[in-house]
Each structure stands twice: as structure tokens, then as C-alpha cells.
């Protein structure tokens, strides 16, 4: 079984530091079911490829016991399966953990990576393969294989040669492979007990909670054992901590109190609606919709034909639904709106097909290293014709009498940008993804510090 990982990060040979395996050496490691070999088919400053070749011994499998593989002939030596996950955990444990003694910052840095799997069982077909990896931001290429080239009438096999492309930290790629390869195979070669829940939660940290196929992943990873699946899902749901949602509501009220004297939220909504109508955007998706402030306005305006609200917080969506329910709309009006749970940093096909996307006071809640993933999700994959992004202007904060010096408007803000910082970011995004961008102030402009809110209007 062969897995290769390629990068064009410069210098590309730093991949050897991340994997803790020197590019000039071929290394072998004994495993309970065979051997793993690490070598580098190419290693230059421009491009570096590391290969993990897994040599599974079918005789050792049968003699070792503890497995249901009773025959000497099987597909296990040739396909990606839980054996590969174990090899990743044992042979590449440091890289999987995101540690690198010599280049610690690089271990946490997104770099361009291409992973190729020579033979990957996909029980569920190519569609299920894409459902697992595309929401994580991967570009997926899959080549199917017939059962026997001499007998085409036998049809296609369940095996694919797969290529996965993404820009992300190496540890994230390895974590995704560690969890999702056994899920695609829908089997494990060893007994699955309570300790597997801890492995799933540890390697699924940061992405599994909000994955659209979370339940399928959990069920398959735990070999469809109902008790274990219930326990794991309960912990995953609990990680969407209701206390966090309560704190978010509290912080949002604090921010609203700061801005209330100037009715800034209303001015934001008015500016966004005007920009949407000027763009003739009939189908609108509000990313990070929160408790539905914009959705209520859009739904009451007959100009908008399709309205979708997206948020990672289930509690926020519940509040949004309750607010919309109080509008007492007709059935035809209700058919125009939908609420979906999703993370803005993972590719999601449900985000596509809209005239416009609104991102109102959202980006400042994202960690700066995650902005790159958000940019790709929105501008590269979803590709709405118009994107409206609003964010606070930190220069204006000195004008708020009830905001202490040096404090951000919201406790959950990871950053607040000056006008030049926001414009530099927006111009770079527009250039990278084929958009143009114009800037509009929201709120009364001060000659020295500008307006309290800044908005970028992106067009394709």
C-alpha cells in the first residue's frame, strides 16, 4: 500500500523536518502486521515527495490472531485501511501531533500539500469520498478501477486511486487521513472499544464537530457499535458547549451596547440591503448569520427570492428560527428561507449557487491563521457574484465613550483592523480570486478616524 505526500513549499525539503525523516535516507520500521518504509522519490528545493510504503504480511495477520481475516489471500496488503492509520500513528507520530523541534512554526503553518493513495476502498463510492474530504477544503481527484479489465461487464470495483490537494498544516492532513481512511473502508483490523472514542475526538479536534458527515464518520469509525457511537456523538455535541453560546450572547449584547447610541447596527443593515439591491441579488446567503438580524429584514422584503442563513452555532440557529417564527409569515414566504449549520472554514457545496453572500461582522471572530481557509471557501469554491463583508474600524474605537482604551468592541474578536489593513486584505483577496472590490463607510465619518464600520463590496 502506497501513500505519497508532496509539497511545493519553499524550500520543499523542509518536509523532511516536519516528518522527522531525512530525505537522503530510506528507513524501515517493524510493525505488528508487517513493515513500513519511508523514502523520498524526489527531494529538491522546488518540490519534495515523501512516500510511505506499507508492506502488510498476510501470513502474520492470520497467525497473529485478534483479527477476523481468516484467509491468507485478501486485499489488506494492497489497499489503504486501518493498517495505514496505525502506520501513520506509529511511524509519523511526531508529525501527526503537529510537533517539529527544528521548525516549530512551520508545523503549524498551512503549506501546499498533495496526498496520493494508490488504492483506497470507498464503500459508498466516489460521492461519499467527496462528502468526506471536500467539506474540509480538499480538491479531490478519483480514478475508479474495474473489477477485471478483461471482463468489463463485471463492472467497477470499490477501489479508487485518489489525489487530495489542499493548503493546510501537515498535521491536519495526517489527522484527516488517520480518521477518514478507515471510515471509507468501513472496517478496522482490530477490536474497537472505549479507547477508540478518545482517538476519534483527539484526531477529530477542530474539524469533526462541524463536519456535515459527522454522524456517518463517527458510526463507521467505531465499527457501527451503537453504544460507542452514542457516547462519541454526545461528546461531540457537548463540545458545541451551550455555555459558549450563552457567553457569545452576552458578548454580543456588550458590543450592541457600545454601538447603540449611534444605531450602528441599523445603519449596517440599511447599507447591506441597499448594496444587495444595487447588485440585483435575488438569492442571498448570510454566512455567520447569528441570531438572524439580517434574515428578518431580507425575509420581510419581497425583493429577495431565496434566503439562507448559515452559522456554526446550533443555539444561534435555534434563536434565529424562533425570531423568524414570530413574523407569522405565509407558507409562500417561508419557502424562501432556510437555516443550515456549517463552518465557514470548510468547503460546503450548500454555499454555492447564490447571487450574493453577506459576511456581516464575522471575519473578526476568526483566528487569523483560519482566514485563508475562509477565503477559499467563499471566493474560490462558493463563488457568489457579489460578496459583502463588514468589519469594525478599530481607529474609530476612541470615539466610543463607554469603551475602555485598548479594548476591542467584543470579547470574542480575534482582531479589529484599521482602514488600511482591511483594504490591503480585501485587495489581496480580490486579486487572488478574480474579484474587484470597492469600499464603503458605514456610519458617520470622522475626518481623522473614518467611519465606525467599514464594508468591502466584492464583484465578479
N, C-alpha and C positions, 0 to 999 in steps of 0.2 A: 504494500500500500504506500502510495507516494503523496506527500504534501509538500508543495513549494511555496515560499513566501518571497516576493520580490519587492524591492523599493528603488525609487529613483531619487530619494532624499540625498542631498549633497552634504558631505561625502557619503556615498551609498554604503561603503564598507563599515560605517558605524552600526549597521545592522548586526555585525558580529559582537559589538559591545552589548547591544540590547539582548541578544540571545545567549550571551556568555559562552559563545562557541567561536573559536578563531577561524576566519575564512581560509587560512592556509592548511588547516588540518581536517582530516576525516576521522570522526570519533564514533565509537560504538558503545552501546550501553545494554547490559543484560537486563531483561525484564522477565517476569514470571511466565510469560507466554511466548517468548522469543527474544529478538534483539531489535534495537532501534539504532539507526545510523544517521549521523548528521554530517553533511558535506555541502560544499558551495560550487554549483556548476559554473557560476560566473561571479566575479568579485572585482569590480572596477569602481573608480570614483563616481562614475555616472550611473551605474546600475549594479545591484548586488542581489543575488538569489541564494537563499538557503533552502536546502532540501532535507526533509525528514522522511527517511525510508524505513518503513516498519516491516520487519520480517517475522511474521507470525508462524510459529511451528504448530501445525495441526496435530502432530503426534503428541506434543507436550500438552496441548489442550485436552485431549482425551485422557491422557494418563494423569493429569493434574487433578481431575475431579472438580467439583464445585461448578460445573457448567452443564448445560443441557445439550451441548453439542456432542453427540454420541458417535458421529461418523468421522472418519479420517478425511473425507473429502467434503469441503464446504466452501462458501465464498469468503469466509473470515480472513484468510491470509491476503486477499486481494482488494477488499473494499474498505472504505472509511467507516468505522464503527466505534463502539465504546473502547475498543482496544487503542484506537488513535487518541481518544480523550485521555486515557490513562497514560499513554506515552507523553503527551503534551504536559500533563501534570507532573510527571516524574523527571523527564529529560529537560523540559523547558520551564521548570518551576519558578525560577527567578524572574524570567521574562513574563510569565503568566501573572505573577504577583505585582508586576509593574515596578520592579526594582532594578537599578543599574548603578553599581558603585562608582564607576568611572564617569558616566554621563547621566546623573540623576534627573536633570531637567529634560533631557531627550526622552527618557522613559515615559514622561507624562505629556509629550508633545505630539500632536497629530502629524503624521507623515504619510506620504502616498504609499499604499501597500496593495499588492495583488496576491491573492492566495489562490492556488490551483489544486484541486483534488482530482486525482486521476480516475477514481471510480467511487462515486457516492451513491449509496442506496437512497432513493427518495420514495418512501412508501406514502403516497399521496400525490406523486407526480411533480412535474415542474412547477405547477401552480402553487403547491404547498411550499416548495423550496423558496419561491419568490415571496410568499407570505411571511416566511420566517426572516429572510435577510433584507428585503427591500425596505421595510419599516425602520431598519437600523441604519439606512443610508447607503447600502451597498448597490453598486451596479452589478447585475447578475447575468452571466452568460452560461448557458447549459446546453451541452450536446448529448442527445439521447443515443442509446445503443440498442440495436435489435437483438433478439434472443439468439439468433443464428443467421449470419449473413447469407448462408446457403439456402435458408428456408425463410424467406421474407414473410410468408403467410403466418408464421408463428407470432409475428407482431413485435412490439417493443418490450424491452426489459425494464426493470425498475431502476437501472443504474444510469448515472449521468456523469460525464466529465464536466466539472464545474469550475468557473473562474469568478472570483469575487474581488471587486475593486472598491476601494474606499480610502479616504484620508482620515486617519484616526491613530491614537496611540497603539503600539503593538500589543500591549496587554489587553486592550479592548478586543482586538481581533482574536487573540487566543482564547479569551473568555467566551466570545460568541461561538467559536468553533467547539470549544470544550462542551458547552451545553447543547448546541443545536445539532451536532453530528449524530449523537445517539437518538435525538428526537426524530430526525429524518429516518434513521434506520429503524426506529420504533422497537428497539431491543437493547439489552445490556447483557454482557457476558458474565456478570457476577450478581450475587444476591443483593437486592435493594432493600435497605432498612431505613431507620430513622436518620442515620447519619447522612443519607443522601439528600435530605431536606436542607441540611446545613450547607452542603456543597452547592446545591442549586441556588440558595439565597446568596451565598458568598460570591459565586461567579456570575450571578444574575444581577448583582447590585448595580444600580444606576440605569438599568435599561429594561429589566424584565417586568417591573411593576406596571409600566405604561405600555408594554408591547401589546398590540391588538390581538395576538395569538397567545396571550399569557396562559390561559387555561389549557389549551392544547399542548403547549410546551411543557407545562407542569405535569399534566397527566402522562404524557409519553415519557418524559424524563424519569418519572417514578414508576415506570412499567405498569401503568394503569391501576395501581393499587389505590383503592378509593380512600382508605384511611389516611395514607400518606399525602395523597393529593389534597384532601380537605384541610389537613394541617398546614401544608405549604401555602395553599391559596389564602388561608386565614391570615398567615403571617405576611404575605404579600399585600393583602388588602389593608392590614393593620399598618403597614409602612406608609400608606397614604393617610397617615395619622390625622384623625379628626381634630386633635389639639392643634396641629399645624394649620388646619383650615380655620379654626377659631382665632388663632393668632393672626392669620392673614386678614380676617375680617376686622380685627381690632386695629391692625396697622393701616388698613385701607381707610378706616374712619379717621385715624390720625392725619393721614395725608389729605383727606377731604376737608378736615377742619382747618388745615393750613391754607388751602386754596379757596375755601368757601367765600370769604369776604369779597372776592372778585368774580364769583360764579364761574370759575375757570373750567370746571367740568362741562357746564352747559355750552360755553364758548367752544370747547374742543368738539363736542358732539355736533354743533352747528357747522363748524368748519369741515368736519369729516363728511357730513351729509352733503354739503354744498360741493365738495370735491368729487364725491361719488356721482352726483347728478351731472356735474360738468363732464365727467368721463363717460356718461351714459351707461353706467354699470348697473345692470338689472339683477345679476346674480352675484351675491356678496358672501364671503366667508370671513367671519370675525375670529381671528386667531388670538387665543388668550382672552376669551370673551368674559371671563369672571362671572359675575352675578347678573349679567345681561343688560347693562345700562344702554349700550348701543343697540342691542337686539330689539328692545322695546320700541325704540324710535323707528327703526327700519321696518318693523312689522306693522306699525300703525300707518306707514306711508305706502300707499298703493303703487308708487313708482317702482318699488323693488319686488321682483318676481320670485326669487329664491334666496333664502337667508339661512346660513348655517353658523352656529356658534361652536367653537372648539375650546376646551380647557382641559388641563391635566387633572384638575381637582374635581372629583365626583361631587363633593359637597357644594362647590361653587355652581355646578350644573344643576343640582337639586334646587338651590335658591333661585337660579335663573328660571327654571321651569315653574316654580311657584309664582314668581313675579309675572311671567307670561300668562299663567293660568288666570290671574286676576284681571287680565284685559278683557275677558269674556268675548273672545273673537268668534267669528263664524267658522264653520268647517272649512270653507274655501280659504280663509285666511290662515288657518292652522296648517294647511297643506303646504304653505310656503316656507315653513320654518322647521329646522331640525337642530338638535343638540347632540354632539358627539364628544366622547372623551378621547383625548390624544395628546401626545407630547410634541412640542414644536421643534424638537431637535432630532426627530426620527422621521424618515421618509414615510409618507402615508398617502396612498392613492386617493383617499377620500378628500384630500385637499385640492385635487385637480378639477379643472372644468369650470372655473369661476371667472367672471369678468373682473372682479376686484377682490383683494384681500385687505383687511384692515388690521393693523397691529397697534392698538391704542395703549400707550403707557405700559408696554410689555418688555421691550428689549432690556430695559434697565434692571429687570428682575432675573436676567440670565447671567450666569458666570461668564466672564469674558472669553475663556477658552471654549465655551459652548456656542459662541456667536457664529463661528464658522459653520457648524453643523446646521444651525438655524437658517443661515443664508442659503445653503444648498437646498434644504427642504423647501424653502419658499420660492427662491428665484431660479434655481436650476431645475427642480422637479415639478413643483406645482405650477409655476409659470403663469400666474394671472396677468391679465393685460395691464392692470393698474394695481399698485401697492401703496397704501397709505401708512406711514409709520410716524407716530408721535412719541415724543420723549421729553422729559423736563430739561430746561435750560438751567444748569447749575449757577450760571452767572447771575441769574435773577433771584436766587435764594436770599440774598442780602436784603431784598425788598419786603420779605415776609417778617413782620414784627414778631409773630409767635413761633418762629423757627430759630432755635439757638444757632449761633455762629458755628460753621463747620459741620452741621448736622444735615443729613440728607432728608428729603421730604417723606420717605417711607423707610421703615426699619429693614425691609427686605430688599431694598435697592442695592444691587451689587456695585453700581456706579451711577453717576449722573454726569452728562457731558456738557462741555461748553459748546457754543455755536460752531466754532471751527472744528472741534473734534467730531461732532455729529456730521458736519458737511464732508469732512475728509472720509469718514467711514462710508457715508451714503454714496459719494462719488466713486469710491473704490468698488463698492458692490455693483453699482450701475455699470461701470466699465467691465467688470468681470463677467456679468451675466446678460449683457446685451440690452440694458435698460438706459433710459435717460432719467434724470431726476431734477426736480425743482423744489425750492424751499419756501415754505410759508410760515410766517409768525402767527401764533395763536395767543390772543390776549393783548392788552395794551402794551405797546412797545416803549421801552425806556431808551433814551438816546445813548446811554452808556452801556447798559447791560442787556438790552434787547427785550424780547417778549418772554413771558413765563414758560410757555411751551413752544417747541419747535416741531414742524411737520415736514417730512420729505414725501413728495409725490413722485413715485416711480412709474414710468410708462414704457411699454414695449412697442 
